[in-house]
């Protein structure tokens, strides 16, 4: 049986093979001190940084590093992340994924 993608997977256009790992990646240590996303968050931050840096360098090949660095910082700051989270209704999506039986 082929499992239907969650609404989160549809929005971000990524199908996760391991649904348990997806759930774990969404659990903050303040919610569960032992089974949480701390190491996955660390890894994800580095992957996101690499993808954003590569994209910014491609979009702005003539800009100096300092200018690109400011654009990068603007993309990853809490305010921007909060706006994106609200736009895609991340709170509801997280709840749906975490409470879905695997």
C-alpha positions as CSV (number, residue, x, y, z in Angstrom):
1,X,0.0,0.0,0.0
2,X,1.4,3.4,-1.0
3,X,1.0,6.0,1.8
4,X,-0.4,9.3,0.8
5,X,1.9,12.3,1.5
6,X,1.0,14.5,4.5
7,X,-0.1,18.1,3.9
8,X,3.4,19.2,5.1
9,X,5.0,17.0,2.5
10,X,2.8,18.4,-0.2
11,X,3.5,22.0,0.7
12,X,7.3,21.5,0.8
13,X,7.2,19.1,-2.1
14,X,9.3,16.4,-0.4
15,X,8.1,12.9,0.4
16,X,9.8,11.4,3.4
17,X,10.6,7.7,3.3
18,X,10.9,7.4,7.1
19,X,7.8,8.9,8.7
20,X,9.1,8.2,12.2
21,X,12.2,10.2,11.4
22,X,10.0,13.0,10.1
23,X,8.0,13.0,13.4
24,X,11.2,13.0,15.4
25,X,12.6,15.9,13.3
26,X,9.5,18.0,14.4
27,X,9.7,17.4,18.2
28,X,11.5,20.1,20.2
29,X,13.4,19.1,23.3
30,X,11.1,21.2,25.4
31,X,8.3,18.8,24.3
32,X,10.2,15.6,24.8
33,X,13.6,15.7,26.5
34,X,14.8,12.3,25.2
35,X,13.2,11.7,21.8
36,X,13.7,15.1,20.1
37,X,15.1,16.8,17.1
38,X,18.2,18.4,18.6
39,X,20.8,16.6,16.4
40,X,18.5,16.7,13.3
41,X,18.0,20.5,13.9
42,X,21.8,20.9,14.1
43,X,22.3,19.1,10.8
44,X,19.3,20.8,9.1
45,X,20.6,24.2,10.0
46,X,23.9,23.4,8.2
47,X,22.1,22.0,5.1
48,X,19.8,25.0,5.0
49,X,22.7,27.3,5.3
50,X,24.5,25.6,2.4
51,X,21.5,25.6,0.1
52,X,20.8,29.3,0.9
53,X,24.4,30.3,0.4
54,X,24.6,28.5,-3.0
55,X,21.3,30.0,-4.1
56,X,22.3,33.6,-3.1
57,X,25.6,33.3,-4.9
58,X,23.8,32.1,-8.0
59,X,21.1,34.9,-7.8
60,X,23.6,37.7,-6.9
61,X,26.9,36.7,-8.6
62,X,28.1,40.3,-8.7
63,X,27.4,41.2,-5.1
64,X,30.2,41.3,-2.5
65,X,30.3,38.8,0.3
66,X,29.2,41.4,2.9
67,X,26.0,42.2,0.9
68,X,25.2,38.5,0.4
69,X,25.8,37.8,4.0
70,X,23.2,40.4,5.0
71,X,20.7,38.9,2.6
72,X,21.5,35.4,4.1
73,X,21.0,36.8,7.7
74,X,17.7,38.3,6.7
75,X,16.4,35.0,5.3
76,X,17.3,33.0,8.4
77,X,16.3,35.4,11.2
78,X,13.5,34.6,13.6
79,X,11.1,37.2,12.1
80,X,11.4,35.9,8.6
81,X,11.1,32.3,9.7
82,X,8.0,33.2,11.7
83,X,6.4,34.9,8.7
84,X,7.0,31.8,6.6
85,X,5.7,29.5,9.3
86,X,2.5,31.5,9.6
87,X,2.1,31.6,5.8
88,X,2.2,27.9,5.4
89,X,0.3,27.3,8.7
90,X,3.2,25.3,10.1
91,X,1.7,24.9,13.6
92,X,-1.3,22.9,12.1
93,X,1.0,20.9,9.8
94,X,3.3,19.9,12.7
95,X,0.4,18.9,14.8
96,X,-1.0,16.8,11.9
97,X,2.3,15.0,11.3
98,X,3.1,14.4,15.0
99,X,-0.3,13.0,15.7
100,X,-0.5,10.7,12.6
101,X,0.0,7.0,13.3
102,X,2.8,5.4,11.4
